[in-house]
Amino acid sequence: MDKLLATTVFESLSSGVRLDIFRLLVKTGPQGLVAGEIGAALAVPPTNLSFHLKALTHAQLVSVIQEGRYQRYRANLALMQELIGYLTAECCAGHPEQCPEICLAPVCA
């Protein structure tokens, strides 16, 4: 991951609504949710939801696939793991095995 992508991800998640959407999609895992389910779960009007989903998609935090007349959204969990790795890559002067209390297993392995 490069600095530009990392800042794009953080900027996208700086909105409370987008953070809520992403966390909801993380909770649903690979199944994801269609836009209407997201809006209903978070009480976000369709026009606002569309705006936020577009921003999350642009930041690569969510993927979308057309299913008939619906769009299903899924969290990009690989990108989040990559971001965690980017943030912790220099932990303990580049030796993350020395700081196990903050080290996530997939990142430090």
Backbone bond lengths (Angstrom), bond angles and torsions (degrees), N, CA, C in turn:
res aa  C-N    CA-C-N  psi(-1)  N-CA   C-N-CA  omega(-1)  CA-C   N-CA-C  phi
1 M - - - 1.448 - - 1.526 107.91 -
2 D 1.308 115.07 143.50 1.452 118.72 176.65 1.529 110.10 -107.45
3 K 1.310 115.22 169.48 1.453 122.04 -175.99 1.528 112.01 -60.91
4 L 1.326 117.38 -38.83 1.461 120.62 -178.99 1.523 111.17 -62.34
5 L 1.332 117.30 -45.99 1.460 119.96 179.20 1.528 110.44 -65.38
6 A 1.317 117.51 -41.17 1.471 120.67 178.97 1.524 111.13 -59.90
7 T 1.317 117.36 -44.44 1.463 119.29 -179.93 1.524 111.22 -68.63
8 T 1.322 117.81 -34.17 1.467 120.93 176.40 1.525 110.42 -62.75
9 V 1.321 116.67 -43.07 1.464 121.09 178.80 1.524 110.08 -63.23
10 F 1.322 117.25 -47.58 1.457 119.74 -179.64 1.527 112.11 -63.92
11 E 1.320 117.01 -40.02 1.467 119.67 178.09 1.519 110.54 -62.21
12 S 1.321 117.05 -40.31 1.454 120.46 179.77 1.526 111.40 -65.15
13 L 1.314 116.73 -40.18 1.462 120.49 -178.46 1.527 113.21 -80.90
14 S 1.336 117.58 -2.62 1.461 119.82 -179.33 1.531 112.25 -73.78
15 S 1.315 117.46 -10.30 1.464 121.78 174.52 1.524 108.59 -87.93
16 G 1.311 116.39 130.45 1.460 120.35 178.78 1.517 113.00 -58.69
17 V 1.322 117.21 -39.55 1.462 121.28 179.71 1.527 110.04 -65.60
18 R 1.323 117.31 -45.76 1.464 119.68 -180.00 1.518 111.55 -66.07
19 L 1.310 117.23 -36.48 1.463 120.14 176.15 1.532 110.18 -63.37
20 D 1.322 117.23 -42.41 1.470 121.03 177.03 1.525 111.29 -61.97
21 I 1.323 116.68 -42.50 1.472 120.85 179.22 1.521 109.91 -62.34
22 F 1.314 116.49 -47.72 1.461 119.71 -178.20 1.525 110.83 -62.47
23 R 1.316 117.99 -44.65 1.468 121.18 179.79 1.522 111.06 -62.64
24 L 1.324 117.19 -38.14 1.466 120.91 176.91 1.525 110.31 -63.54
25 L 1.330 116.58 -43.72 1.465 120.04 179.42 1.525 111.65 -67.62
26 V 1.306 117.89 -34.54 1.468 120.86 175.40 1.523 109.01 -62.52
27 K 1.315 116.38 -41.62 1.467 121.21 -179.56 1.525 111.56 -61.96
28 T 1.322 117.68 -35.87 1.465 120.25 -177.38 1.523 112.42 -80.44
29 G 1.334 117.07 -13.67 1.466 120.08 177.86 1.517 112.42 67.97
30 P 1.339 116.63 -150.75 1.465 120.60 -174.54 1.525 114.23 -66.22
31 Q 1.312 117.22 -17.19 1.470 120.66 178.47 1.522 111.05 -65.63
32 G 1.332 116.11 -38.53 1.457 119.98 -178.79 1.513 112.22 65.99
33 L 1.312 115.77 -168.76 1.463 122.58 179.64 1.514 109.41 -144.52
34 V 1.322 115.80 151.57 1.460 118.98 171.93 1.530 107.27 -81.62
35 A 1.309 115.20 158.80 1.461 120.99 -173.64 1.529 112.55 -53.89
36 G 1.313 117.49 -43.05 1.462 120.60 -179.62 1.519 112.93 -61.33
37 E 1.330 116.57 -36.50 1.471 120.48 177.69 1.523 111.00 -67.14
38 I 1.321 115.91 -38.84 1.470 120.09 178.25 1.527 109.40 -63.73
39 G 1.326 115.81 -48.77 1.455 120.70 -179.37 1.519 112.41 -59.71
40 A 1.337 116.49 -42.53 1.463 120.38 179.99 1.525 111.25 -67.01
41 A 1.326 116.77 -42.09 1.460 120.57 -178.05 1.528 112.05 -65.44
42 L 1.322 116.98 -33.19 1.466 120.93 -175.57 1.523 113.68 -108.27
43 A 1.340 116.67 1.74 1.468 121.88 -178.87 1.526 111.60 54.44
44 V 1.324 115.33 47.33 1.462 121.82 178.14 1.531 107.45 -108.54
45 P 1.335 117.96 125.67 1.464 120.91 179.04 1.536 111.32 -60.88
46 P 1.336 117.68 148.58 1.469 121.37 -176.40 1.528 115.15 -52.59
47 T 1.319 118.19 -40.60 1.472 119.14 -178.63 1.531 111.08 -67.02
48 N 1.319 116.83 -41.80 1.470 120.06 177.28 1.520 110.44 -67.11
49 L 1.323 116.31 -41.43 1.462 120.81 -179.07 1.520 110.80 -60.28
50 S 1.310 116.37 -44.65 1.459 121.19 179.80 1.524 111.12 -58.26
51 F 1.314 116.81 -43.31 1.458 122.18 178.61 1.526 111.09 -59.86
52 H 1.328 116.52 -47.24 1.460 121.25 -177.47 1.527 112.17 -70.42
53 L 1.323 117.35 -39.16 1.457 120.28 178.16 1.531 111.24 -65.17
54 K 1.327 116.06 -36.40 1.460 119.86 177.36 1.528 110.25 -63.98
55 A 1.324 117.15 -42.00 1.474 120.99 178.77 1.525 111.01 -64.05
56 L 1.326 117.16 -42.07 1.467 120.74 178.97 1.522 111.29 -66.49
57 T 1.312 116.63 -37.67 1.463 121.08 178.40 1.528 109.87 -67.36
58 H 1.316 116.88 -43.11 1.460 121.37 179.01 1.530 111.19 -60.83
59 A 1.330 116.88 -36.19 1.466 121.89 179.33 1.529 111.73 -81.13
60 Q 1.320 117.05 0.86 1.469 124.28 179.63 1.524 113.17 68.84
61 L 1.329 117.88 14.18 1.459 121.45 179.34 1.519 112.48 -76.38
62 V 1.325 116.39 -25.71 1.463 120.11 176.57 1.520 109.21 -132.32
63 S 1.313 114.66 152.23 1.458 120.48 172.70 1.523 106.90 -111.90
64 V 1.308 115.32 156.88 1.459 120.29 -179.03 1.512 108.74 -134.36
65 I 1.321 115.27 141.54 1.452 121.15 176.64 1.524 108.31 -135.88
66 Q 1.315 115.09 138.46 1.454 120.99 179.60 1.520 109.53 -77.51
67 E 1.312 117.57 129.73 1.464 123.75 175.22 1.518 107.46 -127.08
68 G 1.313 115.69 91.76 1.458 119.11 -175.68 1.509 109.45 65.02
69 R 1.311 116.25 -121.43 1.463 119.25 179.36 1.528 112.76 -95.67
70 Y 1.308 116.48 4.08 1.460 121.77 -179.72 1.523 110.99 -108.67
71 Q 1.325 114.74 158.75 1.455 120.85 174.11 1.518 107.95 -118.28
72 R 1.330 116.00 125.34 1.459 121.59 179.81 1.527 108.89 -100.37
73 Y 1.325 115.44 130.25 1.455 122.75 -178.68 1.525 110.05 -109.80
74 R 1.318 115.26 140.33 1.462 121.97 178.06 1.527 109.13 -134.01
75 A 1.327 115.88 143.42 1.465 120.95 176.82 1.523 109.27 -71.35
76 N 1.317 116.16 141.18 1.461 122.18 176.01 1.530 107.57 -88.15
77 L 1.325 115.27 85.14 1.463 120.51 -176.35 1.523 111.88 -67.68
78 A 1.315 116.95 -31.37 1.472 120.11 178.26 1.529 110.29 -62.98
79 L 1.327 116.82 -39.60 1.462 120.02 178.73 1.523 110.70 -65.15
80 M 1.332 117.14 -39.76 1.460 119.02 178.94 1.527 111.01 -65.67
81 Q 1.331 117.81 -38.59 1.466 120.01 175.99 1.526 110.34 -63.69
82 E 1.329 115.80 -39.74 1.458 120.24 178.35 1.527 110.65 -63.72
83 L 1.331 116.81 -39.76 1.464 120.94 178.20 1.530 110.84 -64.38
84 I 1.318 116.91 -42.55 1.461 120.20 177.66 1.527 109.63 -61.42
85 G 1.320 116.53 -42.49 1.460 120.46 177.18 1.511 112.11 -61.66
86 Y 1.332 116.43 -41.28 1.464 121.43 178.44 1.532 110.53 -61.84
87 L 1.328 116.03 -42.15 1.460 120.45 -178.07 1.524 112.87 -70.72
88 T 1.315 117.12 -29.99 1.462 120.33 -174.81 1.524 113.60 -106.09
89 A 1.308 118.22 3.16 1.461 121.73 -175.82 1.524 112.80 -57.86
90 E 1.304 117.61 -34.19 1.464 120.95 -177.59 1.522 112.18 -102.52
91 C 1.317 116.33 16.23 1.465 121.00 178.79 1.527 109.56 -55.70
92 C 1.304 116.45 135.11 1.474 122.18 178.58 1.522 111.06 52.59
93 A 1.327 115.85 48.89 1.465 122.64 177.59 1.522 112.31 57.95
94 G 1.338 115.77 39.22 1.459 119.93 177.53 1.513 114.15 84.81
95 H 1.315 118.01 10.56 1.464 122.99 178.53 1.531 108.62 -123.92
96 P 1.336 117.54 72.04 1.471 120.24 -175.04 1.524 113.54 -62.00
97 E 1.320 117.65 -20.27 1.465 119.72 178.13 1.536 111.31 -64.37
98 Q 1.322 117.37 -16.20 1.459 121.70 178.86 1.524 112.67 -83.93
99 C 1.300 117.54 -9.42 1.469 120.37 -179.83 1.519 110.18 -126.86
100 P 1.318 118.40 65.71 1.461 121.39 -175.40 1.522 114.01 -64.74
101 E 1.317 118.91 -24.11 1.461 119.50 -178.05 1.528 112.46 -68.22
102 I 1.312 118.21 -20.80 1.461 120.04 177.36 1.504 112.53 -114.28
103 C 1.298 116.92 -1.54 1.458 121.57 -173.90 1.521 110.71 -90.27
104 L 1.317 117.20 128.06 1.461 122.20 175.10 1.521 108.24 -88.07
105 A 1.302 116.27 136.37 1.478 121.33 -175.12 1.531 113.55 -51.81
106 P 1.350 120.30 -49.28 1.480 118.41 -178.46 1.524 113.03 -64.69
107 V 1.323 117.11 -28.21 1.461 120.91 -178.28 1.525 110.16 -76.88
108 C 1.320 117.26 -41.33 1.461 121.59 -173.98 1.512 113.58 -89.76
109 A 1.296 116.74 -11.61 1.473 119.25 -176.35 1.517 111.51 -71.33
